[in-house]
Amino acid sequence: MEYTVTVATGTLEYSGTNNYVYVTLVGEKGQSERTLLDNRGLDLRRGAVDDYTVKSSVPLGRLLLVRLEKQRYWVEDNWYCRYVKVTPAAGGKNSQTFPCYCWLVGDVTVEVRDGTAKKLSEEIHPEELAHRQAELQQKQKIYRWQEWAPGIPKCIDAKTEADLPQDVRFANEKRCDFERSLHLALLELSLKKLVIWFGQSWNDLEDFKQIFWKLKSPFGEYVMEHWKEDWFFGYQFMNGSNPRMIQRCMSLPSNFPVSGDMVQAFLSPNTTLDKELKAGNVYLVDYAIMDGVPANVIRGKTQYIAAPLCLLYDHPDKGLIPIAIQLEQNPSRDTPIFLPNDPPLAWLLAKIWVRHAEFQIFQVLSHLLRTHLVIEVFCVATLRQLPSVHPIYKLLTPHLRYTLEINCRGRSQLISNDGIFKRVASTGGDGLLILSQREYKVLTYRSLQPRFDFLDRGVTKLKNYYYRDHALMLWDAIHNFVSSMVSLYYKSDQEVAQDSELQAWIKDVVEKGFADVPQFGLSKELKKKVELVTLLSVVIFTATAQHAATNNGQFDYCSWVPNTPCTMRQPSPKDKDAVTMGLIMDSLPDISQSCMELAITWHLGRLQPDAIPLAKYEEEYFTEPAAQKALDRFRQELKDIEKQILDQNKGLEPPYLYLCPSRIENSITI
């Protein structure tokens, strides 16, 4: 019996190998000859798709496994295998595809399964069952839980990215680009001889133009022109990089003593504050979580933190505008309430303090904690508890690509004791962790579901809230796709409840990953299909759309540093009449801090050269025609959403394009 075996090597740098590679086909009725894959040394090159003939003394029946063995030849040379396809030479239509998508490192043997997704209950052959169990045992040794710090989600047991297995590491192109881009950004600023000005304030706001990269962010130029305007200040709460904080205000908090007379001049004619509160036209952004967070000390100088409250009014003509700002949580004689008719510099500085709080919240909580760290939990649990043949593993794994490495790099380079945040942000050091711990205590599974989030915040009718509208369209598309895929493999609630691997997965998620947060609200058991569909939709939505909403606009909104300062170097003002331009400049980041903010937000917020857009699955884990049809429907629905968003944005100033499906990465890679 002869078989044609097609072997596809990866297309990325260093995917090919000059080592010896052998293949053995394992079937229900026996094994083939162990065959060396070699056509005069020209095979297994980067991007190659090579055919071989493999012989067997007997027909093998249904193929169970393909065994790949790599052995060193002169020097070690890793190999990345995409897939193996096997076709009986006699009857060419009954081919089987064996997705691999993994690195063979060192002298190693790897066995890969047929691409058909299978639950544990569907395994009928002892060898397939044994392979499944052995794979999980091996993965649980490799991927282990770790507590990086108390009071936040658990993470992968790896001190740095170098400790990660090759299969979850950046490709060489990604690694080189990631490491080079930050250096290039700092080099550009160094050539302007600005990075070295530690502690030196800018002279006036115009001086920030010396580091402004308008060519790298056309939208940043729009921000520079409009950042002082009240309507744009309000717009950013809806469609900026932190669009999840604004909430409807039915009654004023007791610690925010704003009277109707104070804000009457900023409301539309013939109305009152009480009427507008009852009508649902008043909104609040409350940074109480910042209260008491210890401020960073940078180069021996204490930075400053405030915990503002900002009242906003949805004006029928002017849009969402701020009408009152209090910079501390506890009102007193030294805690004035700033109003739009105050001295212009006092009102401007009050808004700057709110935007400073925005920087801390969106970077540490909305971005890092609620997307990166949340998704890492599901990533680790998926690798530990679901074999590669499991349908849920196949569904999730493209959305978990590179997340472990970017998070390891974040912990070691961005938020560590000597990381970038410690050098430039007011919450760097202890403040960052305390802020994260506070948010983790109140984090809920419900808040990760966009429809509930908008409902609970009372923003379902807020006008021009494009983030909400686009997020709901994407949520529905993802939910429809996940529902279709789950229904292919689970015909009933009972099948979900009886899937022991799935139950081990959710238990690992809840008891290990989200330990010490009992009010999170996610059960450690999955009993119904609808529960599974919702959870998988949350994972995919968070790893794609939600991450894009908080990550992709950060350079746009931070490139003009006064709009979203990373730190403040003077305490919040106590006297409105004492605010001068000199105080504003001494409060804003110094020259060196401004350069670092610009460099790091460009580095993290720019379009990634190797970005894979949402639903553009380059690795085909599903081989069943029904699954392929569900994927095609998902892609078409995303195309329709893209068209709708682009049509909506025609003539719109400013545009909101962060949730265009073509601009959303398929996983958290940055």
C-alpha positions in Angstrom: 0.0 0.0 0.0 1.3 3.4 -0.9 0.3 6.9 0.3 1.1 10.3 -1.0 2.1 12.5 2.0 2.1 16.2 1.5 4.1 18.2 4.1 3.7 22.0 4.5 6.5 24.0 6.1 5.8 27.4 7.8 6.1 30.6 5.8 7.8 32.7 8.6 11.5 33.2 9.0 13.5 30.2 10.1 10.5 27.8 9.6 12.5 25.5 7.4 15.1 23.0 8.6 18.1 21.0 7.3 17.7 18.4 10.0 16.5 14.9 9.4 12.7 14.5 9.5 10.9 11.2 9.4 7.2 10.4 9.0 5.2 7.4 10.1 1.5 6.9 9.4 -0.4 5.2 12.2 -3.7 3.6 11.3 -6.3 1.4 12.8 -4.7 -1.7 11.3 -1.0 -0.9 11.7 1.8 1.5 10.9 3.6 2.5 7.7 7.3 2.4 7.2 9.3 5.1 8.9 10.2 7.3 6.0 12.8 10.0 5.7 11.5 13.2 4.1 14.3 14.0 1.7 14.5 14.9 -1.9 18.3 15.7 -2.3 18.3 18.3 0.5 15.8 20.7 -1.2 12.8 19.9 1.0 11.4 21.4 4.2 12.4 24.9 3.2 10.4 28.0 4.4 7.0 28.0 2.7 7.6 24.6 0.9 4.8 22.2 0.3 6.4 18.8 -0.6 5.0 15.5 -1.7 6.4 12.1 -0.6 5.6 8.5 -1.1 5.2 6.5 2.1 4.8 2.7 1.9 3.0 0.2 4.1 3.0 -3.6 4.0 -0.7 -3.6 4.7 -3.6 -1.2 4.2 -3.7 0.9 7.3 -7.5 1.6 7.4 -8.5 4.9 8.9 -5.5 6.9 9.8 -5.3 7.8 13.5 -2.0 9.8 13.7 0.9 11.1 11.8 4.2 10.7 13.7 6.9 13.2 12.9 10.4 12.8 14.1 13.2 15.4 13.8 16.8 14.6 14.4 19.8 16.9 14.4 22.1 17.0 11.4 25.4 18.8 12.1 23.7 21.7 13.9 20.3 22.0 15.6 17.8 23.6 13.3 14.2 23.9 14.4 11.3 23.2 12.1 7.8 24.6 11.9 5.2 22.3 10.4 1.9 23.7 9.2 0.1 20.5 8.3 0.4 17.0 6.8 -2.0 15.7 4.2 -2.3 12.0 3.4 -3.9 10.5 0.3 -4.0 6.8 -0.6 -2.1 6.5 -3.9 -4.8 4.2 -5.3 -7.8 6.2 -4.7 -7.0 9.8 -4.5 -10.2 11.3 -3.0 -10.1 9.9 0.5 -7.4 12.3 1.8 -7.0 13.3 5.5 -5.6 16.5 6.7 -3.6 16.6 10.0 -3.2 20.2 11.3 0.1 20.6 13.1 1.0 24.3 13.5 3.8 23.7 15.9 7.6 23.9 16.2 9.7 20.8 16.4 12.6 21.8 18.6 15.6 19.5 19.2 15.5 15.7 18.7 11.8 15.3 19.2 8.8 13.2 18.2 5.4 14.8 17.6 2.2 13.0 16.8 -0.7 14.9 15.2 -4.3 14.1 14.9 -6.7 14.2 12.0 -8.3 17.6 11.6 -11.8 16.4 12.5 -12.8 18.0 15.9 -13.7 15.5 18.5 -14.9 15.5 22.0 -13.6 12.9 24.5 -16.9 11.0 24.3 -16.4 10.5 20.6 -13.1 8.7 20.8 -13.5 5.1 19.8 -9.9 3.9 19.3 -7.6 3.2 22.3 -4.6 4.8 20.6 -6.4 8.0 20.0 -7.6 8.1 23.6 -4.1 7.4 24.9 -2.7 10.2 22.6 -5.3 12.6 23.9 -4.5 11.9 27.6 -0.7 12.0 27.0 -1.0 15.4 25.3 -2.8 16.9 28.2 -0.4 15.4 30.7 2.5 16.9 28.8 0.9 20.3 28.4 0.1 20.5 32.1 3.8 20.1 32.9 4.7 22.8 30.4 2.0 25.4 31.1 1.7 26.1 34.8 -0.2 28.8 36.8 1.7 31.5 38.7 0.8 34.4 40.9 2.7 37.4 39.6 1.2 39.6 42.4 -1.6 39.0 44.9 -5.1 40.3 44.1 -5.0 40.1 40.3 -5.7 37.3 37.8 -3.2 34.4 37.8 -0.8 34.1 34.8 1.6 31.8 33.1 4.6 30.6 35.1 7.3 32.4 33.2 9.6 35.1 34.5 10.3 36.4 31.0 9.3 35.6 27.4 12.4 33.5 27.1 10.9 31.0 29.5 7.9 30.3 27.2 7.7 27.3 24.9 8.5 28.1 21.3 4.9 27.4 20.2 3.6 30.4 22.0 6.5 32.8 21.3 6.6 35.6 18.8 7.7 34.7 15.3 11.1 36.1 14.5 9.7 38.9 12.3 7.3 39.9 15.2 10.1 39.8 17.8 12.5 42.0 15.6 9.8 44.5 14.8 8.6 44.7 18.4 12.1 45.3 19.8 13.2 47.7 17.0 10.1 49.9 17.0 10.5 51.3 20.5 14.2 51.9 19.9 13.4 53.8 16.7 10.8 55.9 18.5 13.3 56.9 21.2 16.0 57.4 18.6 13.9 59.9 16.7 13.3 61.8 19.9 17.0 61.5 20.9 18.0 63.1 17.5 15.8 66.1 18.6 17.9 66.1 21.8 14.8 66.2 24.0 14.8 62.8 25.8 17.6 63.9 28.1 15.8 66.9 29.5 14.8 65.3 32.9 12.7 67.5 35.1 12.7 70.4 32.7 9.2 71.8 32.0 8.1 73.1 28.7 7.7 76.8 28.4 4.2 76.8 26.9 1.8 74.5 25.2 3.1 75.3 21.8 6.4 73.7 22.8 4.8 70.3 22.7 4.8 70.5 19.0 8.6 69.9 19.0 7.9 66.2 19.7 4.5 65.9 18.0 4.3 63.3 15.2 1.4 64.6 13.2 2.6 62.5 10.2 2.3 59.3 12.2 -1.2 60.2 13.6 -3.3 62.5 11.4 -6.0 62.1 14.0 -3.5 63.3 16.6 -3.4 66.6 14.8 -7.2 66.8 15.1 -6.8 66.2 18.8 -4.2 69.0 19.0 -6.6 71.5 17.4 -9.7 70.6 19.5 -8.5 69.3 22.8 -9.4 72.5 24.7 -13.0 72.4 23.4 -15.7 71.1 25.8 -17.6 69.1 23.2 -14.4 67.2 22.3 -13.6 66.6 26.0 -17.0 65.0 26.3 -16.7 63.1 23.1 -13.6 61.3 24.4 -15.6 59.6 27.1 -17.7 57.9 24.5 -15.3 57.3 21.6 -11.8 57.7 23.0 -9.5 55.0 24.3 -11.5 54.5 27.5 -15.1 54.4 26.5 -16.4 52.3 29.4 -16.4 54.8 32.3 -19.3 57.1 31.5 -22.6 56.3 33.2 -26.1 57.8 33.5 -26.5 60.0 36.6 -30.0 59.7 38.2 -29.1 61.6 41.3 -25.9 63.5 42.3 -23.5 61.7 44.7 -23.5 63.1 48.2 -19.8 63.9 47.9 -20.4 66.0 44.7 -22.4 69.0 45.9 -23.4 70.5 42.6 -26.4 72.8 42.8 -28.8 73.6 40.0 -27.9 77.2 40.2 -24.2 76.5 39.6 -24.8 74.8 36.3 -28.0 76.5 35.1 -26.2 78.6 32.6 -24.8 75.5 30.8 -28.1 73.7 30.3 -30.5 74.3 27.4 -33.2 77.0 28.0 -36.3 76.4 30.0 -35.0 73.4 31.9 -33.3 72.7 35.2 -30.7 70.3 36.5 -33.4 68.2 38.3 -35.5 67.9 35.1 -32.4 66.8 33.1 -31.4 64.3 35.7 -34.9 62.7 35.6 -34.9 62.8 31.8 -31.6 60.9 31.7 -29.6 63.6 30.0 -27.0 63.9 32.8 -23.9 61.6 33.0 -21.2 61.1 35.5 -17.6 59.9 35.3 -16.3 59.0 38.8 -12.7 58.1 39.4 -13.2 57.1 43.0 -11.0 54.1 42.4 -8.0 56.5 42.2 -8.6 57.9 45.7 -5.7 57.3 48.0 -3.5 55.5 45.4 0.1 56.2 46.3 1.8 58.5 43.8 5.0 57.5 42.0 8.4 59.1 42.7 10.4 59.7 39.5 14.0 60.7 39.8 13.5 61.7 43.4 10.4 63.9 42.7 7.0 63.0 43.9 4.2 62.9 41.3 0.6 63.6 42.0 -2.7 61.8 41.6 -6.3 63.0 41.9 -9.6 61.2 42.0 -12.0 63.5 40.0 -15.7 63.5 39.6 -16.9 64.9 36.3 -20.6 65.8 35.5 -21.6 65.9 31.9 -24.7 67.1 30.1 -26.0 65.8 26.8 -26.9 69.2 25.4 -29.4 69.0 22.5 -27.2 71.4 20.4 -23.7 71.1 21.7 -23.4 67.4 22.4 -22.0 65.8 25.5 -20.3 68.6 27.5 -18.8 68.9 31.0 -20.6 71.2 33.3 -18.8 70.6 36.7 -15.6 69.0 37.8 -14.4 68.2 41.3 -10.8 66.9 41.6 -11.1 65.1 44.9 -13.6 62.7 46.4 -14.1 64.6 49.7 -15.6 68.0 49.2 -14.1 70.8 51.4 -13.2 74.4 51.3 -10.0 73.5 49.6 -11.7 71.3 47.0 -13.5 73.7 44.6 -16.0 72.7 42.0 -14.7 73.9 38.6 -17.3 75.2 36.1 -17.1 76.2 32.4 -17.4 79.9 33.3 -14.5 79.9 35.6 -11.2 81.6 34.6 -10.3 79.8 31.3 -6.9 78.5 32.6 -8.6 77.1 35.8 -11.2 75.2 33.7 -8.5 73.9 31.3 -6.4 72.6 34.2 -9.4 70.9 35.8 -10.1 69.1 32.5 -6.4 68.2 32.2 -6.6 66.5 35.6 -9.6 64.5 34.5 -7.7 63.4 31.4 -4.7 62.5 33.5 -7.0 60.1 35.5 -8.2 58.8 32.1 -4.6 57.8 31.2 -4.1 55.8 34.3 -7.5 54.0 34.1 -7.4 53.1 30.4 -3.9 51.9 30.5 -3.9 50.0 33.7 -7.5 48.8 34.1 -9.4 49.1 30.8 -6.5 47.9 28.7 -4.1 45.8 30.8 -6.4 44.2 33.4 -9.7 43.9 31.5 -8.3 42.6 28.2 -4.7 41.3 28.5 -4.9 39.7 32.0 -8.4 38.4 31.6 -7.6 36.7 28.3 -4.4 35.2 29.7 -6.5 33.2 32.2 -8.4 31.6 29.3 -5.2 31.1 27.3 -3.4 29.2 30.1 -6.5 27.1 30.9 -7.1 26.3 27.2 -3.5 25.1 26.8 -3.7 23.0 30.1 -7.1 21.4 29.8 -8.2 21.1 26.1 -6.4 18.8 23.7 -5.7 20.1 20.2 -8.4 18.0 18.7 -11.1 19.4 21.0 -13.6 21.7 19.1 -13.3 24.5 21.7 -9.5 24.4 21.6 -9.7 24.8 17.8 -12.2 27.6 18.1 -10.2 29.6 20.7 -6.6 29.1 19.8 -6.4 31.6 16.9 -7.7 34.2 19.3 -5.0 33.5 21.9 -2.0 33.9 19.5 1.0 35.7 21.0 -0.9 36.8 24.1 1.4 34.9 26.6 4.5 36.6 25.2 3.1 40.1 25.0 1.9 39.7 28.6 5.3 38.4 29.8 7.0 41.3 28.1 4.5 43.7 29.7 5.2 42.3 33.2 9.0 42.5 32.7 9.4 45.6 30.7 6.3 47.8 31.2 4.8 47.4 34.7 7.8 46.0 36.6 9.5 47.8 39.4 12.0 49.2 36.9 9.7 49.3 33.9 8.6 52.1 31.7 5.5 52.9 33.8 7.7 53.4 36.9 9.7 55.9 34.9 6.9 58.0 33.4 3.5 57.4 35.0 2.1 58.8 38.2 0.7 55.4 39.1 4.0 53.6 38.4 5.3 51.3 41.1 3.0 50.5 44.0 0.1 52.6 42.7 -0.2 50.5 39.6 -0.7 47.3 41.6 -3.0 48.8 44.2 -5.2 50.2 41.3 -5.3 46.8 39.7 -6.2 45.1 42.9 -9.1 47.5 43.6 -10.5 46.9 40.1 -10.0 43.1 40.4 -12.2 43.1 43.5 -15.1 44.6 41.7 -14.5 43.0 38.3 -17.6 41.0 37.1 -18.2 38.6 34.3 -21.4 40.5 33.6 -19.4 43.7 32.8 -17.4 41.9 30.1 -20.7 41.3 28.2 -21.3 44.5 26.2 -25.1 44.5 26.2 -25.2 44.2 30.0 -22.4 46.7 30.4 -24.3 49.4 28.4 -27.5 48.6 30.2 -26.0 48.7 33.7 -24.3 52.0 33.0 -27.5 53.5 31.6 -26.0 54.6 28.3 -28.2 52.7 25.8 -29.7 56.0 24.6 -26.7 58.3 24.7 -26.3 59.9 21.3 -23.2 59.6 19.1 -21.8 56.7 21.2 -20.2 55.0 18.3 -18.2 52.6 20.4 -21.4 51.2 21.8 -23.1 50.9 18.4 -20.2 49.2 16.8 -19.4 47.0 19.8 -23.0 45.6 19.8 -22.8 44.8 16.1 -19.6 42.9 16.6 -20.9 41.2 19.7 -23.9 39.9 17.7 -21.7 38.7 14.9 -19.3 36.9 17.2 -22.2 35.4 19.2 -23.9 34.2 16.0 -20.6 32.6 14.8 -19.9 30.9 18.2 -23.5 29.7 18.5 -23.2 28.0 15.0 -19.9 26.4 15.9 -21.0 25.1 19.3 -24.2 23.7 17.8 -22.0 21.6 15.3 -20.4 19.8 18.2 -22.9 19.9 21.0 -26.4 18.8 20.2 -27.8 19.2 23.7 -27.2 20.7 27.1 -26.4 17.3 28.4 -23.4 16.9 26.0 -22.0 20.2 27.4 -22.5 19.1 31.0 -20.9 15.6 30.3 -17.8 16.9 28.5 -15.3 16.2 31.3 -12.5 18.1 29.5 -14.7 21.2 29.1 -15.6 21.0 32.8 -11.9 20.8 33.8 -11.3 23.8 31.6 -13.9 26.0 33.2 -12.9 24.8 36.7 -9.3 25.8 35.9 -10.5 29.2 34.7 -12.6 30.0 37.8 -10.7 28.3 40.6 -7.1 29.0 39.4 -7.2 31.9 37.0 -9.8 34.0 38.7 -9.1 32.9 42.2 -9.9 35.3 45.1 -12.6 37.2 43.3 -15.8 35.3 44.4 -18.2 38.0 43.1 -16.8 37.6 39.5 -20.0 35.7 38.8 -18.8 32.9 36.5 -19.8 29.4 37.6 -17.1 26.7 37.7 -19.5 24.4 35.8 -21.0 24.7 32.4 -24.4 23.1 32.3 -26.0 24.5 29.2 -25.1 25.3 25.6 -26.2 28.9 26.0 -23.8 29.3 28.9 -21.0 28.0 26.8 -21.9 30.2 23.8 -21.9 33.3 26.0 -18.6 32.5 27.6 -16.8 31.8 24.4 -18.3 35.0 22.9 -17.0 37.0 25.8 -13.5 35.5 25.3 -13.4 36.2 21.6 -15.0 39.7 21.9 -12.6 40.7 24.7 -9.5 39.4 22.8 -10.5 41.2 19.6 -13.0 44.1 19.6 -12.6 45.2 23.3 -8.8 45.2 23.0 -9.0 47.2 19.8 -11.3 49.7 21.4 -8.8 50.5 24.2 -5.5 49.9 22.4 -5.8 51.2 18.9 -6.5 54.8 19.7 -4.0 55.4 22.4 -1.4 57.1 20.2 -4.1 59.2 18.6 -5.2 60.6 21.9 -1.8 60.7 23.7 0.4 62.0 20.9 -0.7 65.5 21.9 0.5 65.0 25.5 -1.5 67.8 27.2 -4.7 66.0 26.1 -3.9 62.8 28.1 -0.8 63.3 30.3 0.8 60.3 31.8 1.7 62.1 35.1 1.2 65.4 36.9 4.1 67.0 38.7 2.2 69.5 40.9 -0.8 69.0 43.2 -4.3 69.7 42.0 -5.3 73.3 42.3 -7.1 74.6 45.4 -7.7 78.1 44.2 -9.2 78.8 40.8 -7.9 82.3 40.6 -4.3 81.2 41.2 -4.1 79.0 38.1 -1.5 80.4 35.6 0.0 79.0 32.5 3.2 78.5 34.5 1.4 76.2 36.9 -0.1 74.2 34.0 3.3 73.7 32.4 4.9 72.8 35.8 2.0 70.3 36.3 2.2 68.6 32.9 4.8 65.9 32.1 8.3 67.3 31.7 10.2 67.1 28.4 11.7 63.7 29.0 8.4 62.2 30.3 6.5 63.6 27.3 9.0 62.0 25.0 8.6 58.6 26.7 4.8 58.9 26.6 4.9 59.7 22.9 7.3 56.8 22.2 5.5 54.1 24.2 2.0 54.9 23.0 3.2 54.9 19.4 5.0 51.6 20.0 2.0 50.0 21.5 -0.8 51.6 19.6 0.5 51.5 16.0 -0.8 49.0 13.4 1.2 45.8 13.8 3.0 44.8 10.5 2.0 41.2 10.9 -1.5 41.9 12.2 -4.1 39.2 11.4 -7.6 40.8 11.1 -10.6 39.4 12.9 -11.7 36.1 11.3 -8.8 35.9 8.9 -7.8 32.5 10.2 -4.4 31.7 8.6 -4.2 28.4 10.4 -7.0 26.1 9.4 -7.8 24.1 12.5 -11.3 23.0 11.3 -11.5 20.8 8.3 -15.2 19.9 8.4 -17.3 21.5 5.6 -20.0 22.6 8.1 -17.4 24.5 10.2 -16.0 26.1 7.1 -19.5 27.4 6.1 -19.9 28.9 9.6 -16.6 30.7 9.2 -17.6 32.0 5.8 -20.9 33.3 7.2 -19.0 35.0 10.0 -16.6 36.7 7.5 -19.5 37.9 5.4 -21.3 39.4 8.4 -18.1 41.2 9.3 -17.8 42.6 5.8 -21.4 43.9 6.1 -20.5 45.5 9.5 -17.4 47.1 7.9 -19.4 48.6 5.1 -22.0 49.9 7.6 -19.3 51.5 9.7 -17.5 53.1 6.7 -20.8 54.5 5.4 -21.6 55.9 8.8 -18.2 57.6 8.9 -18.5 59.4 5.6 -18.3 63.1 6.4 -18.1 62.4 10.2 -15.8 64.6 12.2 -14.0 63.1 14.0 -14.3 59.6 12.5 -14.6 56.5 14.7 -12.9 53.6 12.9 -11.3 51.6 15.7 -13.9 48.9 15.5 -13.8 48.4 11.8 -13.4 44.6 11.6 -10.4 45.0 9.2 -8.6 47.0 11.9 -9.3 44.6 14.7 -6.6 42.0 15.4 -7.7 38.4 15.8 -5.9 38.2 19.1 -4.0 40.3 21.7 -0.5 40.6 20.2 0.5 44.0 21.5 
